Amino acid sequence: MRFRIHEKGFTLIEALVAIVILSVGIMGIWGLHMNSIYSDSFSNRIMEATTIANQYAEQTKGQGFSSISTGTTSGTVNDIYRYKITNTQLSSLPNTIRITVTVGWMDRGSLPSDPDDCDHKVEVITFVTQTGS
């Protein structure tokens, strides 16, 4: 004689297994979400740093060859970015100045005095020539 037992509903073990599987899936999705937030923030920082570097390069370039002094100047922007502008007279091209703008930022912690020591940096290089020589 065989008895058929018709089980209706879930047992406690089945319910716990389902909860564990669901939790693992949710944690995976949460990790992807946090990664996309970090990537978005990082992309914004790169864009802002590139904009700052281009602005300083164009501002320096706009002064004209005779008004640009060689050397290095530095500073901060919004307490987030550290920049350094280096103007170099090229010995191989006497009527040319190379303008190098470096903008750096940190993921965490305080800004170092040199953008080369930051966690991330963007560098823009442009040239100014003396015309009519």
C-alpha positions as CSV (number, residue, x, y, z in Angstrom):
1,M,0.0,0.0,0.0
2,R,1.4,3.3,-1.1
3,F,0.4,6.6,0.3
4,R,0.7,9.7,-1.7
5,I,1.5,12.8,0.2
6,H,0.6,16.0,-1.5
7,E,2.7,18.7,-0.2
8,K,1.3,22.2,-0.4
9,G,3.3,25.3,0.2
10,F,7.0,25.6,1.0
11,T,9.0,24.1,3.8
12,L,11.1,26.3,5.9
13,I,14.3,25.1,4.3
14,E,13.1,25.9,0.8
15,A,12.0,29.4,2.0
16,L,15.5,30.0,3.5
17,V,17.3,28.8,0.4
18,A,15.1,31.2,-1.7
19,I,15.9,34.1,0.6
20,V,19.7,33.4,0.4
21,I,19.6,33.2,-3.4
22,L,17.6,36.4,-3.6
23,S,20.0,38.1,-1.2
24,V,23.0,37.1,-3.2
25,G,21.4,38.6,-6.3
26,I,20.5,41.8,-4.6
27,M,24.0,42.2,-3.3
28,G,25.4,41.7,-6.8
29,I,23.1,44.4,-8.2
30,W,24.0,46.7,-5.3
31,G,27.7,46.3,-6.1
32,L,27.1,47.1,-9.8
33,H,25.1,50.2,-8.7
34,M,27.8,51.4,-6.4
35,N,30.4,50.8,-9.1
36,S,28.4,52.9,-11.6
37,I,28.1,55.7,-9.1
38,Y,31.9,55.8,-8.6
39,S,32.5,55.6,-12.4
40,D,30.1,58.5,-12.9
41,S,31.8,60.6,-10.2
42,F,35.2,59.8,-11.6
43,S,34.1,60.8,-15.1
44,N,32.9,64.1,-13.8
45,R,36.2,64.7,-12.1
46,I,38.1,64.0,-15.3
47,M,35.8,66.3,-17.2
48,E,36.2,69.1,-14.7
49,A,40.0,68.7,-14.4
50,T,40.3,68.8,-18.2
51,T,38.2,71.9,-18.4
52,I,40.3,73.6,-15.8
53,A,43.5,72.6,-17.5
54,N,42.3,73.9,-20.9
55,Q,41.1,77.2,-19.4
56,Y,44.5,77.9,-17.7
57,A,46.3,76.8,-20.9
58,E,44.2,79.1,-23.1
59,Q,44.4,82.0,-20.5
60,T,48.2,81.7,-20.5
61,K,48.4,81.4,-24.3
62,G,46.1,84.4,-24.7
63,Q,48.7,86.7,-22.9
64,G,50.9,86.5,-26.0
65,F,54.4,85.4,-26.4
66,S,56.1,88.5,-25.0
67,S,53.9,88.6,-21.8
68,I,54.4,85.0,-20.8
69,S,57.1,84.5,-18.2
70,T,58.9,81.2,-17.9
71,G,58.6,79.3,-14.6
72,T,56.0,77.6,-12.6
73,T,52.9,78.8,-10.8
74,S,50.4,76.7,-8.9
75,G,47.2,76.9,-6.8
76,T,44.0,75.2,-6.0
77,V,40.5,75.3,-7.5
78,N,37.5,74.8,-5.2
79,D,39.7,72.9,-2.7
80,I,39.3,69.9,-4.9
81,Y,41.9,70.3,-7.6
82,R,45.5,71.3,-7.4
83,Y,47.0,72.8,-10.6
84,K,50.5,73.7,-11.8
85,I,51.3,75.8,-14.9
86,T,54.9,75.4,-16.2
87,N,56.1,77.7,-19.0
88,T,59.3,76.6,-20.6
89,Q,61.4,78.4,-23.3
90,L,62.4,75.7,-25.7
91,S,66.2,75.8,-26.5
92,S,65.6,73.9,-29.8
93,L,63.0,76.4,-30.9
94,P,64.0,79.8,-29.5
95,N,60.8,81.6,-30.4
96,T,58.6,79.0,-28.8
97,I,57.3,78.6,-25.3
98,R,55.8,75.3,-24.1
99,I,52.9,75.7,-21.7
100,T,52.2,72.6,-19.5
101,V,49.1,72.6,-17.2
102,T,48.8,69.8,-14.8
103,V,45.6,69.4,-12.7
104,G,45.4,66.7,-10.0
105,W,42.9,65.5,-7.4
106,M,42.6,63.0,-4.6
107,D,40.1,60.3,-4.0
108,R,40.4,60.8,-0.3
109,G,42.6,62.9,1.9
110,S,44.1,66.3,1.6
111,L,45.6,67.7,-1.6
112,P,49.4,67.6,-1.8
113,S,51.3,70.7,-2.8
114,D,52.2,69.2,-6.2
115,P,49.5,67.8,-8.6
116,D,52.0,65.1,-9.7
117,D,51.6,63.6,-6.2
118,C,47.8,63.4,-6.5
119,D,45.9,60.1,-7.0
120,H,44.7,61.3,-10.5
121,K,45.9,64.0,-12.9
122,V,45.2,65.5,-16.3
123,E,47.9,67.2,-18.3
124,V,47.4,69.7,-21.2
125,I,50.4,70.8,-23.3
126,T,50.3,73.7,-25.8
127,F,52.8,76.0,-27.5
128,V,53.0,79.7,-28.1
129,T,55.3,81.1,-30.8
130,Q,56.6,84.6,-31.4
131,T,55.4,85.8,-34.8
132,G,57.3,88.2,-37.1
133,S,60.8,87.1,-36.1
